[in-house]
Amino acid sequence: MSDAIPARGCVLYANPTLAILDNRFTADTSGCPDVIDWLGQERVLDNGVSVTGSGSANMKLQTVMSHWLDASDAIVLEAGNFGLNAANVGYLSHHFERRAGIPRGLRIYVRASRHRQGRDAEGPLAIDSRSSHDRGG
């Protein structure tokens, strides 16, 4: 897993065990998302509702998640989207590249090089809130 993730920067793990095993725990690093347990934090913010589509309608949860994504240089997910709404999934798809050939059902996303230097001032939710005309549609 280490080979697929840049040596420096903030890494957001859906499973904190992977961060510790990979020696890449960054939740206590200044400027990085302070998420230790993504699923546990999601449960707190969505009143204990499961990871099924319910979390994607909770705007407080989605706002917090958008900040996690925006502050990350790499994201390690397991199966499912972990409650991300369409705006956050779109942000992930637009600003991150998925690494190929990762075993055991893991999905590793690394911030696309064109977005590494200056992160978007708008963030994930602002991108989705623009009109379709502003997005070229």
Contacts in CASP RR format, 6 or more apart in sequence:
PFRMAT RR
TARGET T0000
AUTHOR 0000-0000-0000
METHOD contacts of the structure
MODEL  1
MSDAIPARGCVLYANPTLAILDNRFTADTSGCPDVIDWLGQERVLDNGVS
VTGSGSANMKLQTVMSHWLDASDAIVLEAGNFGLNAANVGYLSHHFERRA
GIPRGLRIYVRASRHRQGRDAEGPLAIDSRSSHDRGG
1 18 0 8 1.000
1 22 0 8 1.000
1 76 0 8 1.000
1 102 0 8 1.000
1 106 0 8 1.000
1 108 0 8 1.000
2 22 0 8 1.000
2 23 0 8 1.000
2 24 0 8 1.000
4 99 0 8 1.000
4 102 0 8 1.000
4 108 0 8 1.000
4 110 0 8 1.000
5 11 0 8 1.000
5 22 0 8 1.000
5 24 0 8 1.000
5 74 0 8 1.000
5 76 0 8 1.000
5 108 0 8 1.000
5 110 0 8 1.000
6 73 0 8 1.000
6 74 0 8 1.000
6 110 0 8 1.000
8 73 0 8 1.000
9 26 0 8 1.000
9 29 0 8 1.000
9 32 0 8 1.000
9 73 0 8 1.000
9 74 0 8 1.000
10 26 0 8 1.000
10 29 0 8 1.000
10 31 0 8 1.000
10 32 0 8 1.000
10 33 0 8 1.000
10 71 0 8 1.000
10 72 0 8 1.000
10 73 0 8 1.000
10 74 0 8 1.000
11 19 0 8 1.000
11 24 0 8 1.000
11 26 0 8 1.000
11 32 0 8 1.000
11 72 0 8 1.000
11 73 0 8 1.000
11 74 0 8 1.000
11 75 0 8 1.000
11 76 0 8 1.000
12 33 0 8 1.000
12 35 0 8 1.000
12 38 0 8 1.000
12 68 0 8 1.000
12 69 0 8 1.000
12 71 0 8 1.000
12 72 0 8 1.000
12 74 0 8 1.000
12 75 0 8 1.000
12 76 0 8 1.000
13 19 0 8 1.000
13 24 0 8 1.000
13 38 0 8 1.000
13 75 0 8 1.000
13 76 0 8 1.000
14 38 0 8 1.000
14 39 0 8 1.000
14 75 0 8 1.000
14 76 0 8 1.000
14 77 0 8 1.000
14 78 0 8 1.000
14 82 0 8 1.000
15 38 0 8 1.000
15 76 0 8 1.000
15 78 0 8 1.000
16 25 0 8 1.000
16 27 0 8 1.000
16 36 0 8 1.000
16 37 0 8 1.000
16 38 0 8 1.000
18 76 0 8 1.000
18 106 0 8 1.000
19 25 0 8 1.000
19 26 0 8 1.000
19 27 0 8 1.000
19 76 0 8 1.000
26 32 0 8 1.000
27 33 0 8 1.000
27 34 0 8 1.000
27 35 0 8 1.000
27 36 0 8 1.000
28 34 0 8 1.000
31 71 0 8 1.000
32 71 0 8 1.000
32 72 0 8 1.000
33 67 0 8 1.000
33 68 0 8 1.000
33 71 0 8 1.000
33 72 0 8 1.000
35 41 0 8 1.000
35 68 0 8 1.000
38 68 0 8 1.000
38 82 0 8 1.000
39 51 0 8 1.000
39 82 0 8 1.000
41 64 0 8 1.000
42 51 0 8 1.000
42 55 0 8 1.000
42 61 0 8 1.000
42 65 0 8 1.000
42 82 0 8 1.000
42 83 0 8 1.000
43 49 0 8 1.000
45 58 0 8 1.000
45 60 0 8 1.000
45 61 0 8 1.000
45 64 0 8 1.000
46 54 0 8 1.000
46 55 0 8 1.000
46 58 0 8 1.000
46 61 0 8 1.000
49 55 0 8 1.000
49 58 0 8 1.000
51 80 0 8 1.000
51 82 0 8 1.000
51 83 0 8 1.000
53 83 0 8 1.000
55 61 0 8 1.000
55 62 0 8 1.000
55 83 0 8 1.000
55 85 0 8 1.000
56 62 0 8 1.000
56 83 0 8 1.000
56 84 0 8 1.000
56 85 0 8 1.000
56 86 0 8 1.000
57 85 0 8 1.000
61 83 0 8 1.000
62 84 0 8 1.000
62 85 0 8 1.000
62 87 0 8 1.000
62 88 0 8 1.000
62 125 0 8 1.000
63 125 0 8 1.000
65 83 0 8 1.000
65 84 0 8 1.000
65 88 0 8 1.000
65 124 0 8 1.000
66 87 0 8 1.000
66 88 0 8 1.000
66 91 0 8 1.000
66 123 0 8 1.000
66 124 0 8 1.000
66 125 0 8 1.000
69 75 0 8 1.000
69 88 0 8 1.000
69 91 0 8 1.000
69 92 0 8 1.000
69 95 0 8 1.000
69 124 0 8 1.000
70 91 0 8 1.000
70 119 0 8 1.000
70 120 0 8 1.000
70 123 0 8 1.000
70 124 0 8 1.000
72 111 0 8 1.000
73 110 0 8 1.000
73 111 0 8 1.000
73 116 0 8 1.000
74 96 0 8 1.000
74 108 0 8 1.000
74 109 0 8 1.000
74 110 0 8 1.000
74 111 0 8 1.000
75 92 0 8 1.000
75 96 0 8 1.000
75 108 0 8 1.000
75 109 0 8 1.000
76 106 0 8 1.000
76 107 0 8 1.000
76 108 0 8 1.000
76 109 0 8 1.000
77 106 0 8 1.000
77 107 0 8 1.000
77 108 0 8 1.000
77 109 0 8 1.000
78 105 0 8 1.000
78 106 0 8 1.000
78 107 0 8 1.000
79 105 0 8 1.000
81 89 0 8 1.000
84 92 0 8 1.000
85 128 0 8 1.000
86 128 0 8 1.000
87 124 0 8 1.000
87 125 0 8 1.000
87 127 0 8 1.000
87 128 0 8 1.000
87 129 0 8 1.000
88 124 0 8 1.000
88 125 0 8 1.000
90 124 0 8 1.000
90 127 0 8 1.000
90 128 0 8 1.000
91 123 0 8 1.000
91 124 0 8 1.000
91 127 0 8 1.000
91 128 0 8 1.000
92 109 0 8 1.000
92 124 0 8 1.000
94 127 0 8 1.000
95 111 0 8 1.000
95 112 0 8 1.000
95 115 0 8 1.000
95 120 0 8 1.000
96 109 0 8 1.000
96 110 0 8 1.000
96 111 0 8 1.000
96 112 0 8 1.000
97 109 0 8 1.000
97 110 0 8 1.000
97 111 0 8 1.000
97 112 0 8 1.000
98 107 0 8 1.000
98 108 0 8 1.000
98 109 0 8 1.000
99 108 0 8 1.000
99 109 0 8 1.000
99 110 0 8 1.000
102 108 0 8 1.000
120 126 0 8 1.000
120 127 0 8 1.000
127 135 0 8 1.000
END
